[in-house]
Amino acid sequence: MRFKTASTPHLSSPDTVSILMRRVLWALIPGTAVLTAFFGIGVLSNLVLAITLCLTFESASLALRHRPLRPFLSDYSVVVTAWLLAVALPPLSPWWLIAVAAGFAVVVAKHLYGGLGYNPFNPAMVGYVVVLIAYPAELTSWVAPLGLNGPPPTMEALASVLGGGAAEWDGATAATVLDLVRTETGRGRMLSEITMLPVFGWFGGRGWEWANLAFLAGGLWLLQRGVIQWQIPAGMLASLCLLSGVFWMVDPEGFATPLFHVIGGATLLGAFFIATDPVSAATTPRGRILYGMGIGILTYVIRAWGGYPDGVAFAVLLMNAVAPTLDYYTQPRVFGHGER
Amino acid sequence: MSRSDPPLWRFHGGLKLSGHKSESTGLPVTEPPLPQRLILPLQQHIGRPAEPCVSVGTRVLKGQLLAAADGYISASLHAPTSGLVESIEMRPIPHPSGLSAPSVVLRSDGEDQWIDGLTDQDSAPLDAIALRHRVRAAGIVGLGGAAFPAAVKLNPGPQRILEQLILNGAECEPYISCDDMLMRERAADILSGAGLLCRALGVARCLIGIEDNKPEALAALEAALAASPNPGVEVRRVPTIYPTGGEKQLIRVLTGKEVPAHGIPAEIGIVCHNVGTALAVHEAMTLGRPLISRYITVTGQGVATPRNLEVRFGTPVSELVAACGGYTERADRLIIGGPMMGFALATDEVPVVKGSNCILVASNQELPQPGPVMPCIRCGACTEVCPAGLLPQQLYWYARARDFDKVQDYSVFDCIECGCCATVCPSRIPLVQYYRYAKTAIWAQEREKEKADLARQRHQFRLERQDREKNERAARMSKKRAALEVSDTGSDSKKAAIEAALARARAKKAGVRSDASSTAAPESARIPETADDRARTEKP
C-alpha cells in the first residue's frame, strides 16, 4: 500500500490568513454600523467605493506581478485595508479622493514592496496620509453628525460623490472635535468653554464617541479570539493616558482629559485595528509594548503641538519605520540561555 | 506523596492539543503473531552502527547477540526470536528519507527459543559500573524516541555530581499511548527499573512526570509505589501541554531548572530516562533479557482496531496493522511516531525499530493535507507558542534568505523541531522544514570548512617538507665539497688520495642510506599528495 507523505508537523490549526482577516472585518462591523447611524449613508458610500477600488487595484497589481489572483484576493487583506480607509476618510468622500488613497495604499504601499507580508508601512495609513497631505480641505471637513446643522445627507448627496466633489454638495459639515480643540485652544479659549460646543457629546465627539466604543467592543472581541495580542493596544492606550493625564493635571484648561483623548479621534480604531496590523508592526512581545507606547506618545505629541488635528496615522507610520529595530533589540530570552 | 502539593514550573508557549489517546487504550496489550521474517537494521540508535557478529546461514536463538556495539556511542543488537540469519543486506528502514540501510534479515523458525544462561547471573546487587555494563550489553537505548544508548547516559563522568533521576512518562504527543499502557500494566517493574537506574547513577531521588491526561497510569504507579514504598521516588502529575514530554521541558516543569543551551541535563545534576527505558533496565537486570521488543501504539482512523502491541523489533509495519484488523478505507497517511514530530512514510514495508513508538495511520479528515502556503504576515502566533523562546518567523525569514549567520544569531540550534510554530501558522508555512534545511546547510558548510582547513594544513606541511629536504640536500653537498677540499690540500698525495676515495665511498654509502630511509618511510607516515591519496586517507 502506498501513502501520501508530507513534512512535519502533520497537525495544523484551522486558522488561516483568510479567516483571521475575516474576523477583523466582523469586528469592524459594529463600529461602522454606529458611524453609519450618526453620519448617514456617506459611510456606506465610502465603504463600497473603497472596497471596489482597492479590489481593482489589487487585481491589477497581482496581474502585473504575475501572481495568482484567487489565493491573494481570497485572503481578504485588501478588504481590511479598504475598510480602514473607508472609516478613516470623511463620509461622502468623492470617488477620486478614495481612488487616490486606495491607489497609494494598494499599489505603492503594498505591491511595490512585494505584496502581502512584505510591506513595511501600513497600507491603509499610507493611503490616508497621502490624501490628508494632498487634500487637507476635503479631509478635515466631516459630515456633521445627525441632529446637528440641519438634515442628514440624502441620495442627492450621493450623486456628488460620483460627480466629483464634496464642494458640489452643499450639505452640512462640521469640524471634528480634535480639530476644534486644536484650533480653539490655539486661540486661547478655555477647554471648559470649547467642550460646551454642540459638536461635543458626553465625553468625546458627538456620534464619534459611540462609534469608538463600538470599535473598542470589536477590538476586545479580536483580543478574546486571539487575532490580536494585548501588547500593542495596551502600550498605546497606557502611554496616551499617562502623557495626556500629566499635562491635563498641570493645565486642565489647556489640555484635554485622558478620557477625551482615548474616546475622541481615531484612538480606539487605531489601537485595535490599525496599530495591530501584524505585517508592519513589531513582532516580539516586548517590542510590541514599546511599539504601542511609541504610537501613543507620538499621537499625543501631534495632537497637542502638531499641525494636524489627529496624529494616529502619522504615529503608526513613524513607528512602522522603527519596528525592525525594536524587534532586533527586544528578542526574547531563549530557553537555556542567560538573560540577553 | 500527594499529587498537587509539590510546586511545578512552566515553560514558555506550548500547545493544548486534543489527546486522541483513548482510541488505542481500550484493549489490553497483546503480542502480534510471530512474523516470518524480521528485518533488523544495524543502526537503530544514535551513534555508530552495530558490527554484525553472525554470518549468513547461522542459526541463532532468541536473545542471542547479532551485532555488537561498535564504539562507545553505539548499541548492540539481539535476535528477537530464534531462527536463521537469511542475509545481511541493504533494506528499507523507517526513516523520512525512505533510504535503505544494512540490516540483518532473520527468518524465524517458529520455535521462539530463548538462549541459555540468561537467568543464571549472580543475584548479588551489582555496583554502578556493573549495572552500566549490563545495560550496555543488553543493547538498551532511550525508548522515548531518540534511541540514544542508555549506558552512555548512565555515565555522566567523574566531575559531575548528580542529584536526581527523572523518569519521563509525560507522553505529550497526541495519539501515542504506549507509555500510558506500559505504566498501567507494568508499574511495579518500572519502579524496579527506576531503582536500578538510581543505583547506577548514585542518586537517591527520582521524580516520575506524567501528564494529567493519563489518570490510570498515575493511579497505577501510585499504587505500585504504595505497595513497595520508596521515600526517594515521587510521582508527579504535570499539566497536559505539548511538548512537556521533551526532556528539557519536563525538567523545567518538574524542577524549575533549565538545561543550558547546547548542554545536557547532567550539567544541572539531572539524568532523564523514559519509563520504557526503566522497564528495559528492569528486564535486563532481573531476567537477564536484552532489549528485543517494546510497546508500540497502532492507531488512527486508518486502522480497524487501534490498540497497543508488544512488538519484536524488525516486525514489518504491515504485519502490525494486520494484527490490528488491517487498514480501513480512510487510511491516507502512514506516520511513524506522532502527528507533531513523527515522519510520514510512503510504504509500510519497513520494520519497526527500537525508537518506534507509534504507527499512526491517519485519515485525511484527522490530518488534512495543508492548504496553499501564503506569505508570512508576521502575526507572531509562532513566537507565542515556541517552547524554546525563539522567534520562529525571523528564523524563517533568514533561513529563506540563506543568511546562515543570522539564522545562528537567532539560535536556530536551540530549535527542538517540536512543530508548534508550524501548527499554528495561519499562512501554513512549513517552518520546521526551513529550520532543518538551515541546520543541515550550516553543518555542510562547517564540514566543507574543516575539509578546506585540512587541505591547507596538508599543503603547508608539504611545502615545509620540500623545503627541509632541499636544505638537507644542500647541507650534504657542502659537506662533501668540504671533505674534497681537505683531501686536495693534503701533503702526502698517495695517502690523501686513498683517504679521499674512502671518504667518498663513506659519503656515498651514507647518502644512499639516508635516501633509503626517507623513501622507505612507513605507509601511514606518508603525506598524501595526489587527490586519490587524499580521498583515501580522509574518510576511512
Interface residues (C-beta under 8 A of the other chain):
Chain A: M1 R2 F3 K4 T5 A6 S7 T8 P9 H10 L11 S12 S13 D15 T16 V17 I19 L20 P71 D75 S77 G115 L116 G117 Y118 G226 Q229 P278 V279 A281 T283 T284 P285 R288 D327 Q331 P332 R333 V334 F335 G336 H337
Chain B: F11 H12 L17 P174 K248 R252 E258 V259 P260 A261 H262 G263 S318 Y327 A331 D332 R333 L334 I335 P339 M340 M341 G342 F343 A344 L345 A346 T347 D348 A362 L367 P368 Q369 P370 G371 P372 M374 P375 C376 I377 R378 C379 G380 A381 T383 E384 P387 A388 G389 L390 L391 Q393 Q394 Y410 S411 D414 E417 C418 G419 C420 A422 T423 V424 C425 P426 S427 R428 P430 V432 Q433
